[in-house]
């Protein structure tokens, strides 16, 4: 037993630092869950947006209608996004179809993401010729693609 040495206990200060790091990491991971969930507010009555809501516009180009699920674990379409080609792809895109040039969109409201960067505005719309089971949105940034 002469060669056996007793391990020294780590210093108390080192344990406190490790515990603090673990607490900070856990706090950050829980707060990140909130950051991953977009928070929207209705902005349908704001100047510049109010003039678009309750109007109809025709698409100048073909647009993509993407069925998306931003919570991939659900595997069901949460909403549809209208985007110019080539659009985007990833596990959140569950369906993809083409809306031909000249399709009419009827705007029904607008919402702004409050915890996104940038704070984009999504216009909600109904689409002629499309049976709508979920909301359809087009980003305000694409308004120039409509006449």
C-alpha positions in Angstrom: 0.0 0.0 0.0 3.0 2.2 0.0 2.6 3.1 -3.7 -1.1 4.0 -3.3 -1.8 7.7 -3.0 -4.9 9.3 -1.9 -6.4 11.7 -4.5 -6.6 15.3 -3.4 -10.0 16.8 -3.5 -10.4 19.6 -6.0 -10.2 23.0 -4.5 -13.6 24.4 -3.4 -13.1 27.5 -5.6 -12.7 25.4 -8.7 -16.0 23.6 -7.9 -17.8 26.9 -7.6 -16.5 28.1 -10.9 -17.6 24.8 -12.6 -21.0 25.1 -10.9 -21.4 28.7 -12.1 -20.5 27.7 -15.7 -23.0 24.9 -15.7 -25.7 27.3 -14.3 -24.9 29.9 -17.0 -25.0 27.2 -19.7 -28.4 25.9 -18.5 -29.8 29.4 -18.3 -28.7 30.2 -21.8 -30.1 27.0 -23.2 -33.5 27.6 -21.6 -33.6 31.2 -22.8 -32.6 30.1 -26.3 -35.8 28.0 -26.5 -37.7 31.3 -26.2 -35.5 33.0 -28.8 -36.3 30.2 -31.3 -40.0 30.8 -31.1 -40.9 33.8 -33.2 -43.1 36.4 -31.5 -45.5 38.3 -33.8 -47.7 41.4 -33.3 -50.5 42.6 -35.6 -49.4 45.6 -37.6 -52.3 45.7 -40.0 -53.2 49.3 -39.0 -49.7 50.8 -39.3 -49.1 53.5 -41.9 -47.7 52.0 -45.1 -49.2 48.6 -44.3 -52.9 49.7 -43.8 -52.9 50.8 -47.4 -52.1 47.2 -48.6 -54.4 45.2 -46.3 -57.9 44.6 -47.8 -56.5 45.0 -51.3 -55.8 42.5 -54.1 -52.7 42.3 -56.2 -51.5 40.2 -59.1 -48.1 38.4 -59.2 -45.7 39.8 -61.8 -43.6 36.6 -61.9 -44.1 33.0 -61.0 -43.8 32.5 -57.3 -43.1 29.4 -55.2 -45.7 28.4 -52.6 -43.8 26.5 -49.9 -45.6 24.5 -47.2 -43.4 25.0 -44.1 -43.1 23.6 -40.6 -40.7 25.6 -38.5 -41.0 22.9 -35.8 -39.7 19.9 -37.8 -40.7 17.4 -35.1 -44.4 17.9 -36.0 -44.0 17.0 -39.6 -47.1 18.9 -40.7 -47.6 22.1 -42.7 -47.9 25.0 -40.3 -48.2 27.7 -43.0 -47.4 28.5 -46.6 -44.8 31.1 -47.7 -44.8 32.8 -51.1 -41.2 33.4 -52.2 -39.5 34.1 -55.5 -37.6 31.3 -57.2 -35.4 29.5 -56.3 -36.9 29.9 -52.8 -35.3 28.0 -49.9 -35.0 24.4 -48.9 -34.4 22.4 -45.8 -36.1 20.1 -43.3 -38.8 22.8 -42.7 -40.0 22.8 -46.3 -42.6 20.0 -46.5 -44.2 20.9 -49.9 -43.4 23.1 -52.9 -45.6 24.2 -55.8 -45.5 27.0 -58.4 -48.0 29.9 -58.6 -48.1 31.2 -62.1 -47.6 34.8 -63.0 -50.9 36.6 -62.8 -52.2 34.8 -59.8 -54.3 37.2 -57.6 -53.5 37.6 -53.9 -56.1 39.1 -51.5 -54.4 40.6 -48.4 -56.1 40.0 -45.1 -53.7 41.3 -42.5 -50.1 41.8 -41.5 -47.8 40.8 -38.6 -44.3 41.8 -37.6 -41.8 39.4 -35.9 -40.6 41.2 -32.8 -37.7 38.9 -31.9 -36.3 38.3 -35.4 -33.5 40.1 -37.1 -34.5 41.9 -39.2 -38.0 42.6 -37.8 -39.7 41.5 -41.0 -43.4 42.0 -41.8 -45.4 39.1 -43.2 -48.6 39.9 -45.1 -51.3 37.3 -44.8 -53.2 36.5 -48.0 -55.7 34.3 -49.7 -54.7 33.0 -53.1 -57.1 32.6 -56.0 -57.3 29.0 -57.1 -55.7 27.6 -53.9 -57.7 25.7 -51.3 -56.3 27.1 -48.1 -56.1 24.9 -45.0 -53.3 26.9 -43.4 -52.3 30.6 -43.5 -50.4 32.0 -46.5 -47.8 34.7 -46.0 -45.6 36.8 -48.2 -42.8 38.9 -46.8 -43.3 42.6 -47.2 -39.8 42.7 -48.9 -41.4 40.9 -51.9 -44.2 43.4 -52.4 -42.5 44.7 -55.6 -43.1 41.3 -57.2 -46.8 42.2 -57.2 -48.8 44.8 -59.2 
